[in-house]
Amino acid sequence: MKITMNTASQNKYFIYCRKSSEDAGRQVLSIDSQLGVMKEIALKEDVQIEHIFTESKSAKAPGREQFNEMVRRIEKGDASGILCWKLDRLARNPVDEGKIKWLLQKGIISSIKTPEREYHPTDNVLITSVEFGMANQYLRDLSTNVKRGLKTKLEQGWYPSFTPLGYLNTKVNVRGENRIVKDPDRFDLVRKVWDLMLTGKYSPTGVLDIANDDLGLRTRRKGNVSGFRMCKSNIYALLTNPFYYGWFEYPRNSGLWFKGKHNPMITKEEFDQVQFLLGKKGRKIQKHEFDFTGLIKCGNCGAAITAELHMKKQQNGNVHWYTYYRCTRRKDPTCKEKAVELKELNRQIDGILGSIAISSEFRDWALAYLRDYREEEANTQEMTLVARHKAVENIKKQIDNLLLSYISPDNADRTLISEADFRTMKMKLLQEKDQIEAELAKQSKEEKKWLTLSEKAFDTALYAQKLFAEGDAAQRRDIFASLGSNFTLKSQKLSITLDFPFQVIAKNKRKVELEIQEVLTSEKQVTMRQILQFARKCPLLCAGEDSNLHALAGTGTSSRAVYQFQHPRKNQ
């Protein structure tokens, strides 16, 4: 391009103000402040301002739109001078630096004015080269320091970026000492989102609706902009982020994983379970909400069972709507399985609930017995806890030994253990340690909720039939889903694999109820401990694995506990 000087533009200047968007909090002066100083200089020097260029973008690489437009207009002859805060506002990279220096040396730019000095074409080129070089070197040093800081932060276990919803980056005065803490306003709400998904009763879109409307969960506030409602992409990003169980990948898609020091919101087991559920729940939102869609499969071809509304108009003009559940036929378009009307399906579910319904006496007696021998059960689990704690200590020693080998003088050239091998082996050991610690936490948690689970199983058996008949659609779905697994429809008959506690009840409840009545009516006034002692004489209550009341809690009782149930303690 041929460049010509326009003598008419000798006293015309462009003002250029820039701040870096990457470090907006550490700018020497904001754009408004820079602009104020530049206007004072223009007034003092009696120069004409042709145009003001401002932008918020880093100068570490070429490509600034406003800068390029200013250079184009200078080459065109619209102005011959530049007012700016410092030379580093114009360029911090060799490409843009070369443009400015070339135009200045050729006289196309007659003057660059800053608050500190003025640069002319006749000046020693070393002066401008040194100042531009210092700006470029600053960026290179900054890049090196940032990379070193990132590496240190990663090795310490801190995620070096903005945290996911539910966590906050702390703000401290000491640079590099920022940490990650729980967001007091959102941590518990996000945990509820995971809990909803873990029930297996909701699709991600269903969880999204509850998060927005019932929980009131919102994204984080940014500046003066308040948080927004969660969207579909937000919920999927949340439910697929390993950060929530304590690990993160940095950079993304690099294959480099680090164990975070932040407090995990969920366990690895819970995360894996949600990923499995997400693979099953990629369904579109239906126009109508139906009670049991997504739970039942066709017993003939294995496809999902869907629901649809049918309208029937009578001769007198009355219109009736009926809900039918039928096979989608996605696996076998020729599937001959017939549809089932909702009324008939509800009748069959009520029959299943009736098969596990128990009396309040049954429930009270069973829970009293389970509480009575809970202390013995706790003792049997102590040995497992000790073994797992020893395993954790052993892994910690392995990690220490690995580190000593890696930093030893014999491995100075990294021929024995490379950095990549060290990271891989350390990550495997940490993951193994995490797994054992998760099992310890799970065991402790299960011990605490032992009786809660028992009460839940018996309460379901006691109240489910009534709640199903009188509850709303959500309650009916919850009760239905809690019964077990492998829900299938074949030959218009519903089949369910009941959870083990309900299998025990369904098989033995009649005889057990009769025996309990015998116990309760054996004396006019009798204490619970006397009932327990007398119950030894009842064969169904005290013998047989199928009738073991502890199994009704579904907690995987040890063989010792089973033996104790079948052979009550002598001191009772």
Secondary structure, 3 states (H helix, E strand, C coil): CCCCCCHHHCCEEEEEEEECHHHHHHCCCCHHHHHHHHHHHHHHHCCEEEEEEEEECCCCCCCCHHHHHHHHHHHHCCCCEEECCCHHHHCCCHHHHHHHHHHHHCCCCCEEECCCCEECCCCCHHHHHHHHHHHHHHHHHHHHHHHHHHHHHHHHCCCCCCCCCCEEECCCCCCCCCCEEECCCCHHHHHHHHHHHHCCCCCHHHHHHHHHHCCCCECCCECCECCCECCHHHHHHHHCCHHHHCEEECCCCCCCEEECCCCCCCCHHHHHHHHHHHHHCCCCCCCCCCCCCCCEEECCCCCEEEEEEEEEECCCCCEEEEEEEEECCCCCCCCCCCCEEHHHHHHHHHHHHHHHCCCHHHHHHHHHHHHHCHHHHHHHHHHHHHHHHHHHHHHHHHHHHHHHHHHCHHHCCCCCCCHHHHHHHHHHHHHHHHHHHHHHHHHHHHHHCHHHHHHHHHHHHHHHHHHHHHCCHHHHHHHHHCCEEEEEEECCEEEEEECHHHHHHHHHHHHHHHHHHHHHCCCCCCCHHHHHHHHHHCHHHHCCHHHCHHHHHCCCCCHHHHHHHHCCCCCC
